[in-house]
Amino acid sequence: MATTPATDLDSLSHLEDRITRAVEVVANLRAERDRLQQQIEAFQSEREAAEKQAASANIEAQKALHELEELRAERKQVRARIEKLLGQMDLLSGS
């Protein structure tokens, strides 16, 4: 079966169009991949910053909790000393 030059040209033109579209699709996919890779890197940086901030906040919370425990213990000691002093004052005023 012999093909005419016009048919060969049409087939070649059709193939050329398909290749051009394929190249465009590949270029678009590469651009999309690069954009997504940049987003991933940005999200990873944000996550790392958030993790550091959370760790810092956790350390500060632990310090605050420790300080609160110390202050409560100190308040308990002060209360006991004041009660003792009040008791001694009662003894003096009763004499």
GIDANOR-V927178 format. One record per residue. PHI is phi in degrees with one decimal (NA if undefined). OMEGA is omega in degrees with one decimal (999 if undefined). D_CENTER is the distance of its C-alpha to the mean C-alpha in whole Angstrom. Layout:
phi	omega	d_center
PHI	OMEGA	D_CENTER
PHI	OMEGA	D_CENTER
//
This chain:
phi	omega	d_center
NA	-177.1	67
-93.3	177.5	67
-104.7	-179.6	64
-86.3	179.0	65
-59.9	179.2	63
-66.4	178.9	62
-66.3	177.4	60
-61.3	179.3	59
-65.7	177.7	58
-63.3	179.1	56
-63.8	179.4	54
-65.5	178.6	53
-64.7	178.5	52
-63.3	178.6	50
-62.8	178.8	49
-61.9	177.7	48
-62.3	179.9	46
-64.1	179.1	44
-65.4	178.6	43
-61.0	178.5	42
-64.1	179.4	40
-63.6	178.1	38
-63.2	178.2	37
-63.6	178.9	36
-62.3	179.6	34
-62.3	179.1	33
-62.5	178.2	32
-63.8	179.4	30
-64.8	177.9	28
-64.3	178.7	27
-63.2	178.5	26
-63.9	178.2	24
-60.6	179.7	22
-62.7	178.8	22
-63.0	179.6	20
-66.6	177.9	18
-63.8	177.0	17
-64.6	177.3	16
-63.3	179.3	14
-59.8	-180.0	12
-62.8	178.4	12
-65.3	179.3	10
-64.9	178.4	8
-64.6	177.6	7
-63.3	178.1	8
-62.6	179.6	5
-63.5	179.2	3
-61.8	178.3	6
-63.8	179.2	6
-65.4	178.5	4
-64.8	178.0	6
-64.1	179.7	9
-64.3	179.1	9
-65.5	178.6	9
-63.7	178.4	11
-63.7	178.7	13
-63.6	178.8	14
-64.6	178.1	15
-62.6	178.9	17
-62.5	178.7	18
-64.8	178.3	19
-64.2	177.7	21
-62.6	-179.7	23
-63.0	178.6	24
-63.7	178.6	25
-62.5	178.7	27
-62.8	178.5	28
-61.7	178.7	29
-62.8	178.2	31
-63.8	179.9	33
-65.1	177.8	34
-65.0	178.8	35
-65.0	178.6	37
-63.5	178.9	39
-62.4	179.3	39
-63.6	178.3	41
-65.4	179.9	43
-63.2	179.2	44
-61.3	-179.5	45
-64.2	179.4	47
-66.1	179.0	49
-64.7	178.5	50
-62.6	178.2	51
-65.2	178.5	53
-63.2	177.9	55
-62.5	177.5	55
-63.4	178.8	57
-67.4	177.8	59
-65.5	177.5	60
-62.7	178.7	61
-64.2	179.9	64
-67.9	-178.7	65
-73.7	178.6	66
-82.0	-178.3	67
-80.8	999	70
//
